[in-house]
Amino acid sequence: MADLTTTLIHHPYVPPAGFAAPQPGVFKASTVIFPNVAAMRNFEWKDKTAYTYGLHGTPTTYMLEERLCTLEGGLQCLLLPSGLAAIANVALSLLRTGDEVLLPDNAYGPNKVLAEGELKAWGITHQSYDPMNPQDLAAKIGPRTRLVWLEAAGSVTLEFPDLRELVRVCQARGVLTALDNTWGAGLAFAPFDLTPGASPALGVDVSVHALTKYPSGGGDVLMGSVITRDASLHMKLKLTHMRLGLGVGANDAEAVLRALPSLALRYRAHDETARILARWCEARAEFVQVLHPALIDSPGHGHWLGLCQTESGGAAGLFSVIFDKKFSQDQIDAFCNALKLFRLGYSWGGPMSLVMPYELASMRSTWPVYLRQGTLVRFSVGLEAVADLQADLQQALQASLA
């Protein structure tokens, strides 16, 4: 008779197969048990036909990867601990000493910091290009350019580029494209099929997604994804992913899996409210410009109109305002502090509305000609009632700027 402890560890009971429920099971593992030595030697983690070690995948992470591929129209997916980790995985996989990467001037700030820090230290150079001018991108692509980052809409200022033309410019020069698709969330447009029905299809090479935002939806998960359609490109990304030991926790993967079925509904709700509030802000004298791709006067509105769903669900839940120059930074800070429902915090895509003031001059190489002068504040619209959010904006304006 084995000791009780031994029996509990090696208990023979196996639950019957065939259990089904709305939510998939959660499998947590570092060690994976092999049935025999032959299987241990033959199992291959690279193609998802088997399991070898928890870091390389479990049923939970495999399932999330496949659902994300369906969401964005890709064929292969990697999960990473954050959106920034996903960006870094792409850079470290595709760039080597002597190479150059181009970033839009409105790129996500930490992507720029990565280029200015580690990439520069490793002998990888970078340039910024005007995302609203494909000719500027074309002029800056040189013989050492290996990767071009794209954003649609742009970070913080939400201008919408001619994404199709930017991709065409890169393809004509044999340069890989990587899109930060967090704003689009796989719903506003299809990153790998920017010209539906056309043959051959026009699309980006890599789509990076901060699952922290809309796919998670709760403001409580950090995770990113890297999705591709090209098998050889995916393997290059996957091997770097493996060598760096990048992985995600099973419970975090479970949280995203649980949220995905409501993603489209939540995205549409965020979008509807953001459009209403953005239009309300357009009529306010305190703001000299309101930035939201669905607004006709917002930079790149025509490009958004031509690429994205024009009905609700095609523009996320973000908008920014530029305050009239007559208001001081102290007054604008007081406005942010006076808000009661919009809470001060980074990120977006969760149930709670957020606000964040930005020093735009320090974030751009030059002040864009299509942006009015003033102080910018970005709003991330949550799932609160639109009337309550509008009332919150109004009371904060009256309390701080009257």
C-alpha positions as CSV (number, residue, x, y, z in Angstrom):
1,M,0.0,0.0,0.0
2,A,1.5,3.3,-1.1
3,D,1.8,6.2,1.3
4,L,-1.2,8.5,1.3
5,T,0.9,11.4,0.0
6,T,2.1,9.3,-2.9
7,T,-1.4,8.1,-3.7
8,L,-2.7,11.7,-3.7
9,I,0.0,12.7,-6.2
10,H,-0.4,9.7,-8.4
11,H,-4.2,9.2,-8.0
12,P,-5.5,6.9,-10.8
13,Y,-8.9,8.6,-11.3
14,V,-9.4,10.3,-14.6
15,P,-12.7,12.2,-15.2
16,P,-14.8,11.0,-18.1
17,A,-14.4,12.7,-21.4
18,G,-17.1,14.7,-23.1
19,F,-17.6,17.6,-20.6
20,A,-18.8,20.7,-22.3
21,A,-19.6,24.2,-21.0
22,P,-19.9,27.7,-22.3
23,Q,-16.4,28.6,-21.1
24,P,-13.4,26.5,-22.0
25,G,-11.3,24.8,-19.4
26,V,-8.3,26.3,-17.8
27,F,-5.1,24.3,-18.0
28,K,-2.2,25.4,-15.8
29,A,1.2,23.8,-16.3
30,S,4.9,24.2,-16.4
31,T,5.7,20.5,-16.6
32,V,3.8,18.5,-19.2
33,I,3.6,14.7,-18.8
34,F,4.6,12.6,-21.8
35,P,3.0,9.1,-22.2
36,N,6.4,7.5,-23.1
37,V,9.9,8.3,-24.2
38,A,9.1,7.9,-27.9
39,A,6.4,10.6,-27.6
40,M,8.7,12.8,-25.6
41,R,11.3,12.6,-28.5
42,N,8.7,13.1,-31.3
43,F,6.3,15.7,-29.9
44,E,6.7,19.0,-31.7
45,W,5.7,22.3,-30.0
46,K,6.2,24.5,-33.0
47,D,3.1,23.4,-34.9
48,K,0.7,22.9,-32.0
49,T,0.2,19.2,-32.7
50,A,1.3,18.3,-29.2
51,Y,2.3,19.7,-25.8
52,T,5.9,19.7,-24.5
53,Y,6.2,22.4,-21.8
54,G,3.8,24.9,-20.4
55,L,5.7,27.9,-21.8
56,H,5.2,26.6,-25.3
57,G,1.5,26.2,-25.0
58,T,-1.4,24.5,-23.2
59,P,-5.0,23.8,-24.5
60,T,-6.0,27.2,-22.9
61,T,-3.4,29.3,-24.8
62,Y,-3.8,27.4,-28.0
63,M,-7.5,28.1,-27.9
64,L,-7.0,31.8,-27.3
65,E,-4.5,32.0,-30.1
66,E,-6.8,30.4,-32.6
67,R,-9.8,32.6,-31.7
68,L,-7.6,35.7,-32.0
69,C,-6.5,34.5,-35.5
70,T,-10.2,34.3,-36.4
71,L,-10.8,37.8,-35.0
72,E,-8.0,39.5,-37.0
73,G,-8.0,37.2,-40.1
74,G,-4.6,35.8,-39.5
75,L,-3.2,32.2,-39.5
76,Q,-0.7,32.2,-36.6
77,C,-0.7,33.9,-33.3
78,L,1.7,34.4,-30.4
79,L,0.7,35.5,-26.9
80,L,2.9,37.9,-24.9
81,P,2.8,39.5,-21.4
82,S,1.8,42.9,-22.7
83,G,1.2,44.9,-25.9
84,L,4.7,46.5,-25.5
85,A,6.2,43.0,-25.2
86,A,4.5,42.1,-28.5
87,I,6.0,45.2,-30.1
88,A,9.4,44.3,-28.7
89,N,9.1,40.7,-29.9
90,V,8.6,41.9,-33.5
91,A,11.5,44.3,-33.3
92,L,13.9,41.7,-31.8
93,S,12.8,39.1,-34.4
94,L,13.1,41.1,-37.5
95,L,15.9,43.7,-36.9
96,R,19.7,43.3,-36.7
97,T,22.6,45.6,-36.2
98,G,22.8,47.9,-39.2
99,D,19.1,47.7,-40.0
100,E,16.7,50.6,-39.8
101,V,13.1,50.8,-38.6
102,L,10.6,53.6,-39.5
103,L,7.9,54.7,-37.1
104,P,5.0,57.1,-37.7
105,D,5.5,60.3,-35.8
106,N,2.3,59.6,-33.9
107,A,3.4,56.1,-32.8
108,Y,2.6,54.7,-29.4
109,G,5.2,56.3,-27.1
110,P,6.8,53.2,-25.7
111,N,7.5,52.0,-29.2
112,K,9.5,55.1,-29.8
113,V,11.3,54.7,-26.5
114,L,12.3,51.1,-27.4
115,A,13.8,52.4,-30.7
116,E,15.6,55.2,-28.8
117,G,16.9,52.8,-26.1
118,E,17.6,49.2,-26.7
119,L,17.4,49.2,-30.5
120,K,19.8,52.2,-30.8
121,A,22.2,50.6,-28.3
122,W,22.3,47.5,-30.5
123,G,23.1,49.5,-33.7
124,I,19.6,49.6,-35.1
125,T,18.7,53.1,-36.4
126,H,15.2,54.6,-36.7
127,Q,13.5,57.5,-38.3
128,S,10.0,59.0,-37.9
129,Y,7.8,59.6,-40.9
130,D,4.6,61.7,-41.4
131,P,1.8,59.1,-41.3
132,M,-0.5,61.4,-43.3
133,N,2.0,61.7,-46.2
134,P,2.8,58.4,-48.0
135,Q,5.3,60.3,-50.1
136,D,7.3,61.1,-47.0
137,L,7.4,57.4,-46.1
138,A,8.5,56.5,-49.6
139,A,11.3,59.1,-49.5
140,K,12.6,57.8,-46.1
141,I,12.7,54.1,-47.0
142,G,16.3,53.3,-47.7
143,P,18.5,50.3,-48.4
144,R,18.8,49.5,-44.7
145,T,15.1,49.8,-43.9
146,R,13.8,46.4,-42.8
147,L,10.5,47.3,-41.0
148,V,7.9,50.0,-41.0
149,W,5.4,50.4,-38.2
150,L,1.9,51.6,-38.9
151,E,-0.9,52.9,-36.6
152,A,-4.5,53.5,-37.5
153,A,-5.8,55.6,-35.9
154,G,-2.7,57.4,-34.5
155,S,-1.9,57.2,-30.8
156,V,-3.4,60.1,-28.8
157,T,-4.2,62.4,-31.8
158,L,-6.3,59.8,-33.6
159,E,-5.6,61.0,-37.2
160,F,-6.4,58.2,-39.7
161,P,-3.8,57.6,-42.4
162,D,-4.2,56.2,-45.9
163,L,-3.3,52.8,-44.6
164,R,-3.7,51.1,-48.0
165,E,-1.3,53.5,-49.7
166,L,1.3,53.2,-46.9
167,V,1.2,49.4,-47.2
168,R,1.5,49.7,-51.0
169,V,4.6,51.9,-50.6
170,C,6.3,49.3,-48.4
171,Q,5.3,46.3,-50.5
172,A,6.7,48.0,-53.6
173,R,10.1,48.3,-51.9
174,G,10.1,44.9,-50.2
175,V,9.8,46.2,-46.7
176,L,7.9,44.4,-44.0
177,T,5.0,46.2,-42.3
178,A,3.8,45.8,-38.7
179,L,0.5,47.4,-37.6
180,D,-0.4,48.3,-34.1
181,N,-4.1,47.2,-34.4
182,T,-5.2,47.8,-30.9
183,W,-7.5,50.7,-31.9
184,G,-9.2,48.6,-34.6
185,A,-9.4,45.5,-32.4
186,G,-9.9,43.3,-35.4
187,L,-13.4,44.8,-35.8
188,A,-13.0,48.2,-37.4
189,F,-11.2,46.8,-40.4
190,A,-9.4,43.6,-41.5
191,P,-5.6,44.2,-41.2
192,F,-4.6,41.4,-43.6
193,D,-7.3,42.2,-46.2
194,L,-7.4,46.0,-46.7
195,T,-9.0,45.6,-50.1
196,P,-11.8,43.0,-49.7
197,G,-12.5,41.1,-52.9
198,A,-9.3,42.2,-54.6
199,S,-6.8,39.7,-55.8
200,P,-4.1,39.6,-54.6
201,A,-5.2,40.9,-51.2
202,L,-3.5,43.9,-49.8
203,G,-2.6,43.6,-46.1
204,V,0.0,44.1,-43.5
205,D,2.6,41.5,-42.7
206,V,2.2,41.6,-38.9
207,S,-0.6,42.7,-36.7
208,V,0.2,43.6,-33.0
209,H,-2.7,43.8,-30.6
210,A,-2.7,45.0,-26.9
211,L,-5.2,42.5,-25.6
212,T,-5.0,44.6,-22.4
213,K,-7.6,46.9,-24.0
214,Y,-10.8,45.8,-25.8
215,P,-10.3,42.0,-25.9
216,S,-9.8,41.9,-22.1
217,G,-12.4,44.6,-21.5
218,G,-12.0,44.6,-17.7
219,G,-8.9,46.8,-17.1
220,D,-7.3,44.0,-15.2
221,V,-5.3,41.9,-17.7
222,L,-1.9,42.7,-19.3
223,M,-1.4,40.8,-22.5
224,G,-0.4,41.2,-26.2
225,S,-0.6,39.2,-29.4
226,V,1.4,39.0,-32.6
227,I,-0.5,37.7,-35.6
228,T,0.7,36.8,-39.1
229,R,-0.4,35.0,-42.2
230,D,3.0,34.0,-43.5
231,A,4.3,30.7,-42.0
232,S,8.0,31.5,-42.4
233,L,7.6,35.0,-40.8
234,H,5.6,33.5,-38.0
235,M,8.3,30.9,-37.3
236,K,10.9,33.7,-37.1
237,L,8.8,35.5,-34.6
238,K,8.0,32.3,-32.7
239,L,11.6,31.3,-32.3
240,T,12.5,34.7,-30.8
241,H,9.5,34.3,-28.6
242,M,10.7,30.9,-27.4
243,R,14.3,32.1,-26.8
244,L,13.2,35.0,-24.7
245,G,11.0,32.7,-22.6
246,L,7.9,34.8,-23.1
247,G,4.5,33.4,-22.0
248,V,1.2,34.3,-20.4
249,G,-0.6,33.0,-17.3
250,A,-3.5,30.6,-17.8
251,N,-5.8,32.7,-15.7
252,D,-5.1,35.7,-17.8
253,A,-5.7,33.7,-21.0
254,E,-9.0,32.5,-19.4
255,A,-10.0,36.1,-18.7
256,V,-9.5,37.1,-22.3
257,L,-11.3,34.0,-23.6
258,R,-14.2,34.8,-21.3
259,A,-14.4,38.4,-22.6
260,L,-14.1,37.7,-26.4
261,P,-17.8,36.7,-27.0
262,S,-18.9,40.2,-25.9
263,L,-16.1,42.0,-27.7
264,A,-18.1,43.2,-30.6
265,L,-21.0,44.3,-28.4
266,R,-18.8,46.3,-26.1
267,Y,-16.8,47.8,-28.9
268,R,-20.0,49.0,-30.5
269,A,-21.2,50.5,-27.2
270,H,-17.9,52.3,-26.6
271,D,-18.1,53.6,-30.2
272,E,-21.7,54.9,-30.0
273,T,-21.0,56.8,-26.8
274,A,-17.7,58.3,-27.9
275,R,-19.3,59.6,-31.1
276,I,-22.1,61.3,-29.2
277,L,-19.7,62.9,-26.7
278,A,-17.2,64.0,-29.4
279,R,-20.0,65.7,-31.4
280,W,-21.2,67.4,-28.1
281,C,-17.6,68.6,-27.6
282,E,-17.5,70.0,-31.1
283,A,-20.2,72.5,-30.1
284,R,-18.3,73.7,-27.0
285,A,-16.3,77.0,-27.2
286,E,-13.6,75.7,-24.9
287,F,-12.3,73.3,-27.6
288,V,-10.7,74.5,-30.8
289,Q,-10.5,71.0,-32.2
290,V,-12.1,67.6,-31.5
291,L,-10.2,64.5,-32.9
292,H,-12.2,61.4,-33.7
293,P,-12.0,59.7,-37.1
294,A,-15.8,59.6,-37.6
295,L,-16.0,63.4,-37.4
296,I,-15.9,65.0,-40.8
297,D,-13.3,67.6,-39.8
298,S,-11.0,65.2,-38.0
299,P,-7.7,64.5,-39.9
300,G,-8.0,61.5,-42.1
301,H,-11.7,61.2,-41.9
302,G,-11.9,60.2,-45.6
303,H,-9.4,57.4,-45.2
304,W,-11.4,56.1,-42.2
305,L,-14.6,56.3,-44.2
306,G,-13.1,54.3,-47.0
307,L,-11.6,51.6,-44.9
308,C,-13.7,51.1,-41.7
309,Q,-17.2,50.2,-41.0
310,T,-19.0,53.5,-41.1
311,E,-21.8,52.3,-38.8
312,S,-21.3,52.1,-35.0
313,G,-18.5,49.6,-34.3
314,G,-15.9,51.1,-36.6
315,A,-14.2,53.7,-34.6
316,A,-13.4,52.5,-31.0
317,G,-14.2,54.6,-27.9
318,L,-11.5,57.2,-27.9
319,F,-11.5,60.9,-28.8
320,S,-9.3,63.8,-28.0
321,V,-9.9,67.5,-27.6
322,I,-7.6,70.5,-28.0
323,F,-8.3,73.3,-25.6
324,D,-8.2,76.9,-26.6
325,K,-4.8,78.4,-26.0
326,K,-6.4,81.0,-23.6
327,F,-6.7,78.3,-21.0
328,S,-3.6,77.6,-18.9
329,Q,-2.2,74.2,-18.1
330,D,-3.3,74.7,-14.5
331,Q,-6.9,75.3,-15.6
332,I,-6.8,72.2,-17.8
333,D,-5.3,70.1,-15.0
334,A,-8.1,71.4,-12.8
335,F,-10.7,70.3,-15.4
336,C,-9.2,66.8,-15.4
337,N,-9.3,66.7,-11.6
338,A,-12.9,68.0,-11.5
339,L,-14.2,65.0,-13.5
340,K,-16.0,62.5,-11.3
341,L,-16.8,59.6,-13.8
342,F,-13.8,60.0,-16.1
343,R,-11.0,58.9,-13.9
344,L,-7.4,59.8,-14.4
345,G,-5.5,56.8,-15.7
346,Y,-3.6,55.3,-18.7
347,S,-5.0,52.6,-21.0
348,W,-8.5,52.2,-22.4
349,G,-11.1,49.6,-23.4
350,G,-12.4,48.9,-19.9
351,P,-15.8,49.6,-18.4
352,M,-14.7,52.8,-16.6
353,S,-14.1,56.0,-18.6
354,L,-10.7,57.6,-18.4
355,V,-9.1,60.9,-19.1
356,M,-5.4,61.9,-19.6
357,P,-3.8,65.3,-20.5
358,Y,-0.8,65.1,-22.9
359,E,2.1,67.4,-23.7
360,L,1.9,66.9,-27.4
361,A,4.9,69.1,-28.3
362,S,7.2,66.7,-26.5
363,M,5.7,63.7,-28.3
364,R,6.2,64.9,-31.9
365,S,9.2,65.9,-34.0
366,T,7.1,68.9,-35.3
367,W,3.7,70.2,-34.6
368,P,1.4,68.7,-37.3
369,V,-0.1,71.3,-39.6
370,Y,-3.5,69.7,-39.3
371,L,-3.7,70.1,-35.5
372,R,-4.7,73.3,-33.9
373,Q,-2.5,74.9,-31.3
374,G,-3.5,74.2,-27.7
375,T,-3.4,71.6,-25.0
376,L,-4.6,68.1,-25.8
377,V,-6.7,65.9,-23.5
378,R,-7.7,62.4,-24.5
379,F,-10.9,60.6,-23.3
380,S,-11.4,56.9,-23.2
381,V,-15.1,56.2,-23.1
382,G,-16.2,53.3,-20.9
383,L,-19.6,51.7,-20.6
384,E,-21.4,54.3,-18.4
385,A,-24.6,56.0,-19.6
386,V,-23.9,58.7,-22.1
387,A,-26.0,61.2,-20.4
388,D,-24.1,60.8,-17.2
389,L,-20.7,61.2,-19.0
390,Q,-21.9,64.3,-20.8
391,A,-23.1,65.8,-17.5
392,D,-19.7,65.0,-16.0
393,L,-17.9,66.8,-18.8
394,Q,-20.2,69.8,-18.4
395,Q,-19.8,70.2,-14.7
396,A,-16.0,69.9,-14.9
397,L,-15.8,72.6,-17.5
398,Q,-18.0,74.9,-15.4
399,A,-16.1,74.1,-12.3
400,S,-12.6,74.7,-13.7
401,L,-12.9,77.1,-16.7
402,A,-15.8,79.4,-15.9
